[in-house]
Amino acid sequence: MIKVSESAKTKIAQLMAEEGFNIAVDYVRVGVKSGGCSGLSYELKFDHSLGENDKLFEEEHVKIAVDKKSFLYLVGTTLEFSGGLNGKGFVFNNPNANRTCGCGESFSL
């Protein structure tokens, strides 16, 4: 399960509308790839369709698509948004991460 905070939902809805996506039918694709200063980094983008190996979650009326490989790294993660002058933007609070980099965009297990 991947959770979405209220602040992240609000920002996702705004960004999806700006980029021509519809929060009611389109997906937020969350993934993990090799790279970053801690070994693995997060991916976040919008998508119109699901892949055959995707897991689908719905949280706060946001449809989240995650490929099966990434899901193993993201179980229990909460996607949050921190705005304002010192805000970091989207933040992944991942209970599986043993170490994260200073910017919070990469992690290791």
N, C-alpha and C positions, 0 to 999 in steps of 0.2 A: 504494500500500500504506500502510496505517495500522497502527502497532504499538501494543501495550498492554503496559506493564510489569507485572511480577508484583504489585507493590504496588497498582497501579490495578485489576488483575483481582480481587484480594481485596476491595477496597472496592466495586467494581461488583457482585460477587456478593452482598455483604452488603446493599447498598442495594436491589438488585433484589428480594431476598427480602422485605425490609421493606415494599416498595411493591407486592407481589403479582405480581411478574414472575418468570419462570423463566429462568435463565441458559442452560439447555439449548435453549430454543426461542424465546425473545424476543430483542430486538435493543437495542443501544445505538446511538442515532441521534446522529451527530456532524455538525455543520454550521457554516456561516459565514453571518453576516448583516451588513448595513450597520449601523454604529453603534460606540460606544465611543470612547475618546479618541484612538485611532490610526486610526480609519476603518472597521475590520472587527472583529467580535467573534465568539467561538466560542459554539456552542450544544451542549449535551449533555443528552440526555433518553432515556428508555426508550420502547420501542414494541413493539406486538404484531405489526405487519405491515410488509411492505416496500412501497414505492411502485414504480410501473413504471419510474421513472427513477433508481432507487437502484442503487448499486454495493454489493456485499456482500463483506466481508472477515471472516476468522476468525483471531484471534490470541489465544493463551493460553486457548482455549476460549470466548472472548467473540466473539459475532457483532456486527459493526459495520456499520451501514447509513449510507451517505453519498449524498446526492443528487449528480447529475453536476456541477452548478455548483460546489458546495462542494468536491468532490473536487479540482478544479483548484488550489484554494488549500491543500489539506491533504496532497498527495502527499508521502510520506516522514515525516509527523508521527508522533511517539511520544506517546501519552497516558500520563502518569505520575500518581502520587498521592503527595503529601507531607503526612504527618500530624504529630501532636505539637503542642506549644505554639506553635511558630513556623511550622508547616506552612501551606501555601497551599491545600490541598485538591487538586483535579485541576489538572494543569499540562499544557499543550500545548507540546511541544518541536517547533516547526515550522521546518524548515530554509529554508523559502521566505520567512519573515518578515524584512523588512529592518529593521523597527522594531517594538518592543512597548512597551506602557505599563508603568508600574511594578507594577501588580497582575498583569500577564501575561494578562489576559482579552481584550485587544484587540491588533490588530497591523495593519501595512500592508505592502504588497509593494513 
